[in-house]
Amino acid sequence: MSMRDNDGKQPTVSNLLEPEELARFFLAFPPDGFEPLRIACGDKTVYGFVSEFDIFTTVDGRLKKACDKCVRFVPRFVLGLFRPKVLFVGTTVTEYAPFPSEVSPKEFADGLLAQFSSKGPSFLIVKDIPLGSPLLSEHENIRASNIIEQLEAAGFTKLSGQALSYVPVSFSSVEDYLQRFSRSRRKDFKRKLRARSELSVAEIKTGDAFFTDDNVDLLYSLYINVYEHSYIHFDKLSRDFFAKVFRDSNDGIVFLYRNKDKIIGFNLCFIYRNALVDKYVGFVYPDSLELNLYFVSWFNNIEYCIKNGLKTYIAGWTDPEVKAYLGAEFTFTYHCVFARSSLLRIVLQKSKGLFESDRRIAG
């Protein structure tokens, strides 16, 4: 896959599956509780941020449930030990951590550690590093591998990260896509898709006059609905971030779903590197559940890819079990973690298997 962006230009950073403007808007309008920053590496900078992090966010589901039950009995000062401040390298709005294109792995590692030594956080985490991703170029994958090796040599611990779901669009119709599944699964999909008769869908380009203050408020409230229903709460993106994204003309498209003229959901996607990249959704509950909007939007996106000659549907990180059921394939990431305490570095190395839940789910 080519490393060039939608304008045919060589991007200033590697690993992007979406317009770099999203990362810039992340810096300008960060999520609640995030301190965004640029980290100097050689003569370039890297996207990063500082925030508190619940270390049980990515542990095995059964262990996390057990921990959640115990929280009420744990003193507040003890809980603070499990929600340390972390210096993250990357963003929460890009699928992969963006790396500067012209910085050596050593300059990269040295720059991060220099920034870390001058800050107060307990951990430094380089998040969402691709390795052997079919969605990136060979050059990007080699570069990411070299960076991981350099970080490990500098004392970082490598952890398996989340599962990024995608569907190679190698079929000519939705019916052809359905033939890949068992008879019982096809029957289930078709039953859920009957709800399409009660829905209308509009395709609205980002930058369109539709995105008035009132409509941005409405769509943001739908995003908040999904955020509050989510099992994992990490980055609560701001209304200003969405307003900027919705009003920026950068190959974004919003699929707007209505039932009886009532907006009950949206799906914000981007067309980038010949792929449809699914970024954010917002739903009205219980309407969206009753009308199987999650499943309907999945097949709408598949159909959009077919009609527009796109080669890949990139479906994001969440709900790997559901997306596997829908036919997604997965490519994994790694996080490289450095603890300020040498004792914690040893503990992290010994217990890293507890923090690799997505690989067990989707692998």
C-alpha positions in Angstrom: 0.0 0.0 0.0 1.4 3.4 -1.0 2.6 5.7 1.7 1.4 8.8 -0.1 -1.6 10.7 1.2 -4.8 11.6 -0.7 -3.1 14.6 -2.5 -0.3 12.4 -3.8 2.3 14.1 -1.5 4.7 12.3 0.8 3.4 12.8 4.3 5.6 14.3 7.1 4.8 11.3 9.3 4.4 7.6 8.7 1.7 5.1 9.8 -1.3 7.4 9.0 -4.6 5.8 8.0 -6.4 9.1 8.2 -5.7 12.7 7.4 -3.1 14.2 9.7 -5.5 17.1 10.4 -7.2 14.8 13.0 -3.9 14.6 15.0 -3.6 18.4 14.8 -7.1 18.9 15.9 -6.4 16.5 18.8 -3.6 18.8 20.0 -5.8 21.9 19.6 -8.9 20.4 21.2 -7.8 17.6 23.5 -10.0 15.2 25.4 -11.0 16.0 28.9 -8.1 15.6 31.3 -5.5 15.4 28.6 -2.4 17.6 28.3 -1.3 17.5 24.6 2.2 18.1 23.6 4.9 17.8 20.9 7.9 15.8 21.8 11.2 16.8 20.3 13.1 13.9 18.5 16.1 15.1 16.6 14.9 18.1 14.6 11.3 16.8 14.3 8.5 16.4 16.8 6.2 13.6 17.8 2.6 13.8 18.8 2.0 13.0 22.5 -0.1 13.7 25.6 -0.1 13.3 29.4 -3.1 11.9 31.2 -4.1 9.6 34.0 -4.5 5.9 33.0 -6.3 3.1 34.6 -3.8 0.2 34.3 -6.7 -2.3 34.3 -8.2 -0.9 31.1 -6.6 -3.6 28.9 -6.4 -6.5 31.3 -8.2 -9.8 30.8 -12.0 -9.2 31.1 -12.6 -11.5 34.0 -9.7 -10.0 36.0 -11.0 -6.5 35.2 -14.5 -7.4 36.5 -13.0 -8.8 39.7 -11.0 -5.6 40.2 -14.0 -3.4 39.5 -15.9 -5.2 42.3 -13.1 -4.6 44.8 -12.7 -0.9 44.0 -15.3 0.2 46.6 -13.3 -1.4 49.4 -10.0 0.1 48.5 -8.8 3.4 50.0 -8.5 6.3 47.6 -4.8 6.8 48.1 -4.3 3.1 47.1 -6.5 3.5 44.0 -4.2 6.3 42.9 -1.4 3.8 42.5 -3.4 2.1 39.8 -4.2 5.3 37.9 -0.8 6.8 37.4 0.0 9.8 35.2 1.4 8.6 31.9 3.3 10.3 29.1 1.8 8.8 25.9 3.4 8.9 22.5 0.7 8.9 19.8 -2.9 10.1 19.8 -6.3 8.6 20.5 -7.6 9.8 17.1 -5.2 8.0 14.8 -5.3 4.2 14.3 -1.5 4.0 14.7 1.1 6.2 16.4 2.3 8.7 13.8 6.1 8.6 13.6 8.2 11.4 12.0 9.4 10.2 8.6 13.0 11.5 8.8 14.1 10.6 12.4 16.3 7.6 13.1 15.1 5.0 15.7 17.8 6.1 18.1 16.9 9.8 17.8 13.3 8.7 18.4 14.1 6.7 21.6 16.5 9.3 22.9 14.1 12.1 22.4 11.3 10.3 24.2 13.5 9.4 27.2 14.8 13.0 27.4 11.2 14.3 27.5 10.2 11.7 30.0 13.1 12.6 32.4 11.9 16.2 32.5 8.3 15.4 33.2 6.5 13.9 36.3 4.6 10.8 35.0 5.4 7.4 36.3 5.2 5.7 32.9 6.1 6.4 29.2 4.0 4.5 26.7 4.5 4.5 23.0 1.0 3.3 22.0 -0.4 1.6 18.9 2.8 0.7 17.1 2.1 -1.3 13.9 4.1 -4.5 13.1 3.6 -6.2 9.8 0.4 -4.3 9.1 -1.3 -5.2 5.7 -2.7 -1.6 5.8 0.7 0.1 5.6 3.7 0.1 3.2 6.6 -2.2 3.5 8.8 0.8 4.4 6.5 1.8 7.2 6.4 -1.7 8.7 10.2 -2.0 8.6 10.6 1.3 10.2 8.1 0.4 13.0 9.9 -2.9 13.6 13.3 -1.0 13.9 11.7 1.5 16.3 10.4 -1.4 18.5 13.9 -3.0 18.6 15.5 0.3 19.6 12.9 0.9 22.3 13.4 -2.6 23.7 17.2 -2.0 23.7 16.6 1.2 25.7 14.7 -0.8 28.4 11.1 -0.6 27.2 8.8 -3.6 27.6 6.8 -4.6 24.5 3.1 -5.5 25.1 0.6 -6.8 22.6 -1.9 -4.0 21.9 -5.3 -3.8 20.5 -6.8 -5.6 17.4 -7.5 -3.3 14.5 -10.3 -4.7 12.4 -10.5 -4.5 8.6 -12.2 -6.1 5.7 -10.4 -6.5 2.3 -13.0 -5.7 -0.3 -12.3 -8.5 -2.7 -16.0 -9.2 -3.6 -18.3 -7.5 -6.1 -21.5 -7.3 -4.1 -22.9 -7.6 -0.6 -24.5 -10.9 -1.6 -21.1 -12.1 -2.7 -19.8 -11.0 0.7 -22.6 -12.9 2.5 -21.7 -16.1 0.7 -18.5 -16.3 2.9 -20.5 -17.1 5.9 -22.4 -20.1 7.2 -26.0 -20.5 6.4 -27.1 -19.8 10.0 -25.0 -16.6 10.1 -26.4 -15.4 6.7 -29.8 -16.0 8.1 -29.0 -13.9 11.2 -27.6 -11.0 9.1 -30.5 -10.9 6.7 -32.9 -10.9 9.7 -31.1 -7.9 11.2 -30.9 -6.1 7.9 -34.7 -6.1 7.5 -34.5 -2.9 9.6 -33.1 -1.1 6.6 -36.6 -0.7 5.3 -37.4 1.6 8.2 -34.3 3.7 7.8 -33.0 6.3 5.4 -29.4 7.2 5.1 -27.8 10.4 3.8 -24.2 10.9 2.8 -22.9 14.3 3.9 -19.3 15.4 3.2 -17.4 17.1 6.0 -17.3 20.8 5.4 -20.9 20.9 4.3 -23.2 23.7 5.4 -25.3 21.0 7.3 -22.8 21.2 10.2 -24.4 24.2 12.0 -24.0 24.7 15.7 -27.4 23.0 16.4 -26.5 20.0 14.3 -23.0 19.6 15.8 -24.7 19.7 19.2 -27.1 17.0 18.2 -24.4 14.7 16.7 -22.1 15.3 19.7 -24.9 14.2 22.1 -25.2 11.0 20.1 -21.4 10.4 20.4 -21.8 11.0 24.2 -24.5 8.4 24.3 -22.1 5.8 22.9 -19.3 6.9 25.1 -21.4 6.5 28.2 -22.6 3.0 27.1 -19.0 1.9 26.5 -17.3 -0.5 28.8 -13.9 1.3 28.6 -13.8 5.0 29.3 -10.5 6.6 28.3 -10.7 9.6 25.9 -13.8 11.7 26.0 -13.4 13.8 22.9 -14.6 17.4 23.1 -17.5 19.1 21.2 -14.9 21.5 19.8 -12.9 18.7 18.3 -16.0 17.3 16.5 -17.0 20.7 15.3 -13.6 21.2 13.8 -13.6 17.8 12.1 -17.2 18.1 10.8 -16.4 21.5 9.3 -13.1 20.6 7.7 -13.2 19.5 4.1 -10.7 16.6 4.1 -12.3 13.5 2.5 -14.6 12.9 5.4 -18.1 11.6 5.1 -20.9 11.4 7.6 -23.5 8.7 7.1 -26.6 10.1 8.8 -29.4 7.6 9.7 -33.0 8.6 10.2 -36.1 6.8 11.3 -39.3 8.6 10.4 -37.4 11.8 9.9 -35.7 11.5 13.3 -31.9 11.3 13.4 -31.0 8.2 15.3 -27.4 7.7 14.4 -24.3 8.9 12.5 -21.1 7.3 11.4 -18.1 9.5 10.6 -15.6 8.0 8.1 -12.7 9.1 6.0 -11.5 8.0 2.6 -7.8 7.6 2.8 -5.2 5.5 1.0 -8.0 3.8 -1.1 -9.8 2.7 2.1 -12.9 3.7 4.0 -11.8 4.4 7.5 -14.5 4.1 10.2 -13.7 6.6 13.0 -16.7 7.6 15.1 -20.3 6.7 15.7 -23.2 8.2 17.6 -26.5 6.5 18.4 -29.9 7.3 20.0 -30.9 4.6 22.5 -33.0 2.4 22.4 -33.9 3.3 18.8 -30.6 2.3 17.3 -30.6 -1.1 19.2 -34.2 -1.9 18.1 -33.3 -1.1 14.5 -30.0 -3.0 14.5 -28.2 0.1 13.5 -24.7 -1.2 14.3 -25.2 -4.1 11.8 -27.0 -1.9 9.2 -24.1 0.6 9.2 -21.5 -2.1 8.8 -23.2 -3.4 5.7 -23.8 0.1 4.4 -20.1 0.8 4.7 -19.2 -2.5 2.9 -21.6 -1.5 0.1 -20.1 2.0 -0.1 -16.6 0.5 -0.6 -17.9 -1.7 -3.4 -19.7 1.1 -5.2 -16.7 3.5 -4.9 -13.9 1.0 -5.8 -12.3 1.2 -2.4 -10.0 -1.7 -1.5 -10.4 -1.9 2.2 -12.9 -1.1 5.0 -11.0 -0.3 8.2 -13.4 -0.8 11.0 -11.5 0.4 14.1 -10.5 -1.1 17.5 -13.7 -1.6 19.5 -15.9 -4.7 19.8 -13.5 -7.3 18.3 -15.8 -10.2 19.0 -18.7 -8.6 17.1 -16.5 -7.6 14.2 -15.0 -11.1 14.0 -18.6 -12.4 13.7 -19.2 -9.8 10.9 -16.2 -11.2 8.9 -13.4 -8.8 9.9 -9.8 -9.7 9.8 -7.4 -8.3 12.4 -3.9 -6.8 12.5 -2.3 -6.3 15.9 -0.3 -3.5 17.4 2.2 -3.2 20.2 2.7 -0.8 23.0 6.2 -0.1 24.3 6.2 0.8 28.0 9.0 2.3 30.1 8.5 2.7 33.9 10.4 5.3 35.9 11.0 2.8 38.7 13.4 0.0 37.9 11.4 -2.3 40.2 8.2 -1.5 38.2 10.1 -2.3 35.0 10.8 -5.8 36.4 7.2 -6.3 37.6 5.9 -5.1 34.2 8.1 -7.6 32.3 6.9 -10.5 34.5 3.2 -9.6 34.3 2.8 -8.4 30.7 0.5 -11.2 29.7 -2.3 -9.8 31.9 -2.5 -6.7 29.6 -3.0 -8.5 26.2 -6.7 -9.2 26.2 -7.5 -8.3 22.5 -5.0 -10.9 21.2 -6.9 -13.6 23.1 -10.2 -12.4 21.8 -9.4 -11.8 18.1 -6.3 -14.0 17.7 
